[in-house]
Amino acid sequence: MIKSPKLAIVQSLDAMDHVQMEEVLTYIKGLLNHPKRTENYNNFKREAMKEIRQALRKEKKQKAAA
């Protein structure tokens, strides 16, 4: 008999009790429900990168002047 990965998973789930199944289900839901990167996140990232660039340019000018 050839065992497929799906069959192995089902057999593993059958061997679990109710509490273990709920923990596995909660874990899987947590993996699937990652928050999407929102426009707010993208704006924050854009501003952070802008500030980093400015700081690097300022540092570079200070080193060149010294």
N, C-alpha and C positions, 0 to 999 in steps of 0.2 A: 504494500500500500504506500503510495507516494503522499507525503505530508506537505501541504502548501503552508506558507507563512500565515495565511488567513486562518487555516484550520488550527494551527498551533496556537494562535492568539485566542480563538474561541475555546479551545480546550483549557488554556490557562485561565480564562475568565470563568469557565465552569467550575474550576477547582477552588475559586475564591469564595469567601463568605460575603454577605451583603455589605458590610462595612468596608472591606477591601475594594469591592467593586465601586463603591461611592468615592473612595479616595482616588482610584485610578481615573474615574470619570471626571472628577474635579480637576485633577492634574492635566488631563487632555484638554478640557475646556479652557484652562489657563493658558495652554500653549496656543490654542486656536484664537483666543480673544485678545491678541495684542492690540493695544490702542493704535489707531492709525496716526500717522504723522499729520498733524493738523496744520492749517495755514499759520496759526499762532506759533507753532513750533518752528516752522520754516522761517517766519519773520525773526524769531529769536535767534536762530542759527545764523541768518544773514547778518544781523546786527553784530553778533559776536565775532564773526569772521571779519567784518569791517573794522571793528575795534582792534582786533589782533593785527591786521594789516597796518593800521595807523601806528600802533605801538612799535611794530618792527621797523617801519620807515623812520620813526622818530629816533629809535635806538641807532639805526644805521647812520643817520645824519649826525648824531652826537659823536659817534666813533670817528666819522670822517673829519669832523671839526677838531678833534683832539690831536 
